[in-house]
Amino acid sequence: MTNKLTVERLPDGQVHVARESWHDTFPEERRIPWADWYERMHKDTGYPGYLETAKALRELVPVDR
C-alpha cells in the first residue's frame, strides 16, 4: 500500500489535498498558511510526509484573480 499525496486545484478554485487515509479542501487563501503549518510540523516531528505536503502546496500554481 502506498500513501500517495495528491494536491490539486478544483474547478471552483479551491485546493484539495489528499492521502489514502485523509483529505481536506480549502480556499486558495489558506494554501500558504497550510504549507507553513506543514513545514513547522516537519521541523517538530521529522515526518517527511509533512515536508512533501508543504512543498506540493507551494508548487501549486495560484489561481488568477
C-alpha positions as a printed NumPy array, in Angstrom:
array([[  0.   ,   0.   ,   0.   ],
       [  1.317,   3.422,  -0.915],
       [  0.277,   6.609,   0.779],
       [  0.462,   8.789,  -2.309],
       [ -0.056,  12.511,  -1.893],
       [ -2.27 ,  14.432,  -4.287],
       [ -2.568,  18.214,  -4.312],
       [ -4.837,  19.684,  -6.93 ],
       [ -6.854,  22.72 ,  -7.814],
       [-10.57 ,  22.019,  -8.084],
       [-12.713,  23.648, -10.808],
       [-14.112,  26.09 ,  -8.22 ],
       [-10.571,  27.294,  -7.379],
       [-10.282,  25.529,  -4.033],
       [ -7.285,  23.394,  -3.128],
       [ -7.744,  19.683,  -2.468],
       [ -5.057,  17.754,  -0.567],
       [ -5.331,  14.007,  -0.016],
       [ -3.579,  10.858,   1.026],
       [ -5.224,   7.459,   1.227],
       [ -6.061,   7.974,   4.895],
       [ -7.307,  11.608,   4.852],
       [ -8.257,  14.571,   2.68 ],
       [ -9.025,  18.254,   3.026],
       [-10.37 ,  21.011,   0.804],
       [ -9.826,  24.692,   1.476],
       [ -9.815,  28.088,  -0.274],
       [ -6.727,  29.418,  -2.047],
       [ -6.188,  31.948,   0.759],
       [ -5.327,  29.065,   3.105],
       [ -2.799,  27.355,   0.774],
       [  0.35 ,  29.131,   2.007],
       [ -0.673,  29.173,   5.688],
       [ -1.221,  25.399,   5.438],
       [  2.181,  24.987,   3.741],
       [  3.738,  26.933,   6.63 ],
       [  1.964,  24.681,   9.137],
       [  3.162,  21.503,   7.4  ],
       [  6.744,  22.836,   7.408],
       [  6.519,  23.532,  11.161],
       [  5.149,  20.036,  11.754],
       [  8.044,  18.553,   9.756],
       [ 10.506,  20.564,  11.836],
       [  8.835,  19.397,  15.057],
       [  8.371,  15.73 ,  14.162],
       [ 10.769,  14.931,  11.319],
       [  7.963,  13.178,   9.402],
       [  8.884,  13.502,   5.698],
       [  5.24 ,  13.493,   4.601],
       [  4.748,  16.899,   6.182],
       [  7.588,  18.382,   4.151],
       [  6.309,  16.696,   0.985],
       [  2.876,  18.238,   1.543],
       [  4.324,  21.701,   2.226],
       [  6.383,  21.594,  -0.968],
       [  3.436,  20.394,  -3.061],
       [  1.218,  23.162,  -1.709],
       [  3.865,  25.788,  -2.517],
       [  4.349,  24.412,  -6.037],
       [  0.643,  24.508,  -6.886],
       [  0.042,  27.323,  -9.348],
       [ -2.014,  30.092,  -7.74 ],
       [ -5.372,  30.988,  -9.224],
       [ -5.597,  34.155, -11.279],
       [ -7.631,  36.796,  -9.558]])
